[in-house]
Amino acid sequence: MDAKDSTDDGADWAVDKLTTLRFGRKLVTEVPASRPGRRAFVDISPDHGRSDARARDEGWVRADRGRSFRVRHREYDGARIDGFDHDIGAVLVASADAADEAALRVVLDAWGLRPDAFVHPWETDDPG
């Protein structure tokens, strides 16, 4: 059984995924594309501030339970996804900002996504 952590709004995240976000690292999920030959991904990118830059300069990574996030839904030409030109024909389908973990859950709910669908970027084909 996976360990879970609940944010203030009751959204269940696997502890490793919530920790990833709190450490300022991106998570991704693949979603259905608009048509055949396309591939689509939604990523959650935590925002970084001066404290993160200072920590990086000192050689460590700062965890922050109060991070804000940007959520982006992008779609790509499936034939170009593995190449250097993956951005040709790419489309930003939607974007939303979330002020904190609770607001992030509101965005995910509005987009019909669950926290357990997200994985580390290297576990997907997301070129972004």
C-alpha positions as CSV (number, residue, x, y, z in Angstrom):
1,M,0.0,0.0,0.0
2,D,1.4,3.4,-0.9
3,A,1.8,6.0,1.8
4,K,-0.5,8.9,1.4
5,D,-0.5,12.5,2.7
6,S,-3.4,14.8,2.8
7,T,-3.3,18.4,2.0
8,D,-5.5,20.8,3.9
9,D,-8.4,20.2,1.5
10,G,-8.3,16.4,1.9
11,A,-6.6,15.7,-1.5
12,D,-4.7,12.5,-1.2
13,W,-1.2,12.4,-2.8
14,A,1.4,9.7,-2.6
15,V,4.0,11.0,-0.1
16,D,6.8,10.8,-2.7
17,K,4.8,12.8,-5.2
18,L,3.8,15.5,-2.7
19,T,7.4,15.7,-1.6
20,T,8.5,16.1,-5.2
21,L,6.2,19.1,-5.6
22,R,7.3,20.6,-2.3
23,F,10.9,20.3,-3.3
24,G,10.0,22.3,-6.4
25,R,10.2,19.5,-9.0
26,K,7.7,18.9,-11.8
27,L,5.2,16.1,-12.2
28,V,3.5,15.0,-15.4
29,T,0.7,12.8,-16.7
30,E,-0.3,11.8,-20.2
31,V,-3.9,12.6,-21.2
32,P,-6.0,11.8,-24.2
33,A,-5.0,13.9,-27.3
34,S,-7.5,15.7,-29.5
35,R,-7.0,13.4,-32.4
36,P,-5.0,10.5,-33.7
37,G,-1.3,11.2,-34.3
38,R,-1.2,13.6,-31.4
39,R,0.1,13.1,-27.8
40,A,-0.9,15.3,-24.9
41,F,0.5,15.9,-21.4
42,V,-0.4,17.9,-18.3
43,D,2.5,19.0,-16.1
44,I,2.5,20.6,-12.7
45,S,5.5,23.0,-12.3
46,P,6.1,24.4,-8.8
47,D,7.1,28.1,-8.7
48,H,10.6,29.0,-7.4
49,G,11.6,32.1,-5.5
50,R,14.7,33.7,-4.1
51,S,14.9,31.2,-1.2
52,D,15.1,28.4,-3.8
53,A,17.9,30.1,-5.6
54,R,19.8,30.8,-2.4
55,A,19.4,27.1,-1.4
56,R,20.6,25.9,-4.9
57,D,23.6,28.2,-4.7
58,E,24.4,26.7,-1.3
59,G,24.1,23.1,-2.7
60,W,20.8,22.0,-1.2
61,V,17.1,21.8,-2.2
62,R,14.5,23.7,-0.2
63,A,11.1,22.1,0.6
64,D,8.1,24.4,0.8
65,R,4.6,23.5,1.8
66,G,3.4,26.9,0.7
67,R,4.5,26.7,-3.0
68,S,2.4,28.0,-5.8
69,F,2.1,26.1,-9.1
70,R,1.5,26.4,-12.8
71,V,-0.4,23.6,-14.5
72,R,-0.1,23.3,-18.3
73,H,-1.8,21.1,-20.8
74,R,0.2,20.7,-24.0
75,E,-0.4,18.7,-27.1
76,Y,2.3,17.6,-29.6
77,D,2.7,16.0,-33.0
78,G,3.2,12.4,-32.0
79,A,5.8,11.8,-34.8
80,R,8.0,14.7,-33.5
81,I,7.9,13.9,-29.8
82,D,11.2,12.1,-29.7
83,G,13.1,14.7,-31.8
84,F,14.7,18.0,-31.2
85,D,11.9,19.7,-33.0
86,H,9.1,18.4,-30.8
87,D,7.8,22.0,-30.4
88,I,6.9,22.2,-34.1
89,G,3.1,21.8,-34.1
90,A,2.9,21.9,-30.3
91,V,-0.1,23.6,-28.8
92,L,-0.7,25.0,-25.3
93,V,-4.2,23.7,-24.8
94,A,-4.8,25.2,-21.3
95,S,-2.8,26.8,-18.4
96,A,-3.8,27.6,-14.9
97,D,-2.0,29.0,-11.8
98,A,-2.6,27.6,-8.3
99,A,-1.6,29.6,-5.3
100,D,-1.1,26.6,-3.0
101,E,-1.7,22.8,-2.7
102,A,-5.4,23.3,-2.1
103,A,-5.8,25.5,-5.2
104,L,-3.8,22.9,-7.1
105,R,-6.4,20.3,-6.2
106,V,-9.2,22.6,-7.4
107,V,-7.5,23.0,-10.8
108,L,-6.9,19.2,-11.1
109,D,-10.6,18.6,-10.2
110,A,-11.7,21.1,-12.8
111,W,-9.6,19.4,-15.4
112,G,-10.8,15.9,-14.4
113,L,-7.4,14.7,-13.1
114,R,-6.4,12.8,-10.0
115,P,-3.1,13.3,-8.1
116,D,-2.3,9.6,-8.4
117,A,-2.2,10.0,-12.2
118,F,1.0,12.1,-12.0
119,V,4.5,10.7,-12.2
120,H,8.0,11.9,-12.5
121,P,8.9,13.4,-15.9
122,W,11.4,10.7,-16.7
123,E,8.6,8.1,-16.5
124,T,6.8,9.7,-19.4
125,D,7.5,10.7,-23.0
126,D,6.7,14.3,-22.2
127,P,9.2,16.4,-24.2
128,G,8.5,19.5,-22.1
